[in-house]
């Protein structure tokens, strides 16, 4: 990876500027990792580095389980009509059982490099694979977490390590099998371990240590306040899987008499630092609770389609005030353009109508909203004072080619959201560092890195 | 385009062989446009041309409206919540109004080249833009059809020109505005024109002239038998839009007291040469009628998602005996891997379960079934006597990379169907001609061809 350059002058053919418009001939000057000047029009400054197509701010992948990438293209063979989220989970656990810190570093580095190639500059890693087999702590109990931070650094990404409290295998059920690697015993021991994890990253602009409640299935209700309090004290992001499956709702209602969202609300877990991941099967009251508390909802549409979760109430959440973010989650696909358009398109499938979201709303979910909910509040916008994350998306591929793009029209943004794929990302600058150039990552052949990393798990 | 080579020896790292398995080290020998030898294992013959990744038979795009490509990324801006299939159609008509034979040749050539890059070797063009403005015939009344055939030839594709009878703007309503370009007055004049279209292509292995009933909206019931009889006499494919929208069902029930499928059945339009396009909103009886008559159902999932049509009953149709085929239709996306996996994945969204289709079923829809329903019954299979259409899909991109592919496992096919995109197609051989090499089409920069072709319509 190249070092941070002191100063750069970048010239964008087209750029997506706040609060949501396509501008032409945009000059962006950076000072190290930060944007210090944005101007429009006029001739290109001498020596400016040209970026073609539409330049977006860096994308934020708000929900990742890096190791799930090893399952891609390996979970569909059953074909028996009996497959479900739960049979998929068995295969996922098998991969989890094969990881150690070295292997996880190798795998996550390749996965994060794949993300970089897709224009992602911040990742939220929902991390629960903490311990060695049978739940024995590593010599450094945070060895797995450090591996993930190192992987992100190597790939040029910013990481919000959402260290996940995972204590039970279901409501009232002990951890079983590979799940024992996830558990800390209780929330207090979880908090002590996470507190130790924070220290080494104090002052690191590229690392946030956040918290997660895996789900109402995995954290007993009396343990939740400890996690919530830790996140509040640290002013850290707090994420939780919420109502991805109806079975989770049924179990929660049966055990506690309330929905997962209501349970989290009653323990103080909702709020403007909180992200409810999936938020697929919600009641009208759930939607109100999320909206009025300014909790965000992280949709992972390609995973939710793959796992047959269903289509979440994106329109109602938006209308209630919940800001939407996006995640590639299981990494069946790593392409935030796919995730963004699927919020709109999957809503069309279940409503029979078009035109639910503005392109600017979908791009906010893919950029500023996501970075914000990962604890990177100064990223995801091309404006002075923000992190110098720029993503150039070509408009001349067979997918994106069309009429010439006029300034003053948002057609280029519509094309990117509805027609581009990750393969159309040509250049990625992450905090001033050029990590992808001409579609090639600084680490080299990422396909080969992925192959080697996954091969070692067989 | 290169001429047909007399004889070629191709060596496939992996190949998808009938009836549906991945084989390693496959040697395929062609004689002009035909496969004359398929063998497995052993050393590569001296001088063999190596194809990497998984080699599939050529893909069939069973439902295309070539000119819709000009709308890509231009129909989502309304964002008012009021959008529908019908407002989209207004924009589509605007593009239709700007075409003439020269412009259509230029546009369709570029669109078909984009298809070639995605591994498509046969296209079914559902063609209704027949006449000059106001419905005046061109000097050659088939000038538009000839332009489409020429475009396919230039791009290296085989075309089934499904010449479409389009007589009314709705049941009992005259053609209006640009629709007047679609109409022949009555089915007899449609048949005379299509009969004249056939002559020049007699003996051309790359061209089929087929028939289409646009829909029950556009062909009065008393006119249908003439079209059905023409197709029967010619032993030609017969396609029809069926129940894409509930409004069509409502109008049909109101006018005729039966569903569109039943109406078509009663006029003799169903059968093993017939394709019901979309087949989205069907009754149980409709599904039985399609299945028992061996009518195929052409699903166009990316278009049906874009246009908010809904998710069709793919499982029930398959179970009833209707063979599934795939189309990119409006070309919001041209990627048959996307279409194939969406048949499974969209079914997951509306059922909450995984595992409805075998990978082999989805690949059959994308290959042999599609070619067959376009009238190319000897294509879409890598076996002796079939057309020499081969498509190499790389397994080492960031999307497809994973563990080494073992022979005897269908994991490589699963990877291609569920993880590859059109961007992973490296080589396409169409009837022996190498039309795509290393991801590049013989016509050159297809993005530029598309841009120029669409620009001329502004």
Interface residues (C-beta under 8 A of the other chain):
Chain A: X70 X72 X73 X74 X76 X77 X78 X79 X80 X81 X82 X83 X84 X85 X87 X88 X113 X114 X117 X246 X304 X305 X306 X307 X308 X309 X310 X311 X332 X333 X334 X344 X345 X346 X348 X349 X350 X351 X352 X353 X354 X355 X356 X357 X358 X359 X396 X397 X398 X399 X400 X401 X402 X403 X404 X410 X411 X414 X415 X417 X418 X419 X421 X422 X423 X446 X447 X448 X450 X451 X454 X455 X457 X458
Chain B: X70 X72 X73 X74 X76 X77 X78 X79 X80 X81 X82 X83 X84 X85 X87 X88 X113 X114 X117 X246 X304 X305 X306 X307 X308 X309 X310 X311 X332 X333 X334 X344 X345 X346 X348 X349 X350 X351 X352 X353 X354 X355 X356 X357 X358 X359 X396 X397 X398 X399 X400 X401 X402 X403 X404 X410 X411 X414 X415 X417 X418 X419 X421 X422 X423 X446 X447 X448 X450 X451 X454 X455 X457 X458
